[in-house]
Amino acid sequence: MIRLLIVTYNFPPEGGPAVQRISKFIKYLAQFDTKIFVLTASKKIKIKDESLLADVKNCTVISSADYGKYFPGELKKIFWKYFIPDKSNLWKISAVKKGIKIVKKENVDLIISTSPPHSTHLIAGKIAKQTKTKWITDFRDEWIDNSLFVKSKLKEKQKHMEISVLKNCNHIITVTNKAKNNFARRIESSKISVIENGFDEDDFNEISLSDKNDVKKLVISYSGRFNELHSPKVFFTAMSQLIIENKIDTENLSVNIIGNIENKKWLNNFPNLNSVVTFINYLPHKQMLNELGKADVLLLLATNMNLTEFFPAKMFEYFRLRKPIFAVVSSKGELSNLLSEYGNSLMFLEADIEKIKSGLLNLLKKKKEEINKVKVSEEFLERFNRKNQAFKLYEQIKNQVG
């Protein structure tokens, strides 16, 4: 039996996208020949989703205090240099000591750390070094090649941190080939594997895909947080202009945004969309999937991406729902190729607002049965089954443990 220590800052009952990947890995790794220990942070949880605990019932969870939680936001701004590479950096004060204790007591064979926050890799690196334990890093997002890195503090110091992690770990896992290629500029590519994000078939057992909405109204739904990499600005602008130009009837269009209620602030500059856009606060995972299942079209946003491409993790659950996807992307590349392979998608560059407007108009003119007529390849979907992805990780774990 292989004994694993997983270091992750975010973990159920915390909800949100940061916990999905590692929770599903744990769920299915537990079906192989493994015993799993999880080291996570004791902190205030903003979003809870108790339903996710079912995925991690077959592991032992140990938490240690994140002392950063005692620093209010204004105080963090004063002592910002102590929160490099991220605001979770002070977790290392308790986590390294606790992690070393777990590795020694439980005879751990291998450590897996997942980020962001990237502090988890710094913590795992220290535990691995002091216990001489094999170590795999899982990058859900890139670090210095992330499009938002330009806003980071002490960039040169962070570059040294990242290269130290890449050199000292035994293997690197990323979620895109673009990320792999970026890392390969600094470390040998043979040390890097790609395991994409995906969906868990079990989550769809009781999900209804039938259209229960108004026959005349087109319903577009989105799930997740808005930020610069997932910005609705261009999409909202396109809708707003079409309304001003009297080209669409607001009675025939409904846009549902499911996620943190802070998403609402993105609508402040578009008052004429108040009757079209509805914000739904964070829902437990299965409830969210049920809500998406009622939509005619699913909205995907991948914006402001320069150095890399970031795949919205929700996209793979969109795939499993087999719904048409209306995607606004920064440029053509790995993401757009995947959407093309999916087949049931409409893609627009964020710079081309006129084409986005035309795409919306075309959708509104179509009947619902025409929108939903594209059949999705089952072979394509199987690539993103979480169980299959966990097996890929298990194979990599066996390679490292020997």
Summary of the structure (lengths in Angstrom):
residues: 402
radius of gyration: 21.7
end to end distance: 12.1
largest distance: 69.0
contacts: 1333
relative contact order: 0.12
helix: 46%
strand: 19%
